[in-house]
Each structure stands twice: as structure tokens, then as C-alpha cells.
Amino acid sequence: MESRLNELEAKISLAEDLLDALNRTVYRQQQQIERLQQDIRALRQQLQDAAPPEARRPGDEIPPHY
């Protein structure tokens, strides 16, 4: 009975370690996702700032060979 209890304690300890590692991984991934979302927002703003006031459609432009 005691060896069985020791085995269960070892398994629980291992499971707790794995859970802690998983939590750290999820936390780091969430930080990375938030940074990427900020980067995307900044790039969208840069794109809007660089766009000409009157956006033309490609069909409205005269081809270069004319």
C-alpha cells in the first residue's frame, strides 16, 4: 500500500510540474500575441497615414504605354 501511495505522489508531483510548465508557455504565448497585435495596429496606422487622400482604383489610371 505504501509503494502505491509513493507512486501516486510521484505522479502528482510530475503532473504539477507539467502544469506549471504549460502555464508558463501559455503566458509567454499570450504576451507574444499581444505584441503582434500591437505591431499590426501600428502597421495599419502607418498604412493609413501613407495612403493618398484620394485613393484611386487601378482601373482609373492610364497605362504607362500611353
C-alpha positions, 0 to 999 in steps of 0.5 A: 500500500505504501509503494502505491501511495509513493507512486501516486505522489510521484505522479502528482508531483510530475503532473504539477510540474507539467502544469506549471510548465504549460502555464508558463508557455501559455503566458509567454504565448499570450504576451507574444500575441499581444505584441503582434497585435500591437505591431499590426495596429501600428502597421495599419496606422502607418498604412493609413497615414501613407495612403493618398487622400484620394485613393484611386482604383487601378482601373482609373489610371492610364497605362504607362504605354500611353 
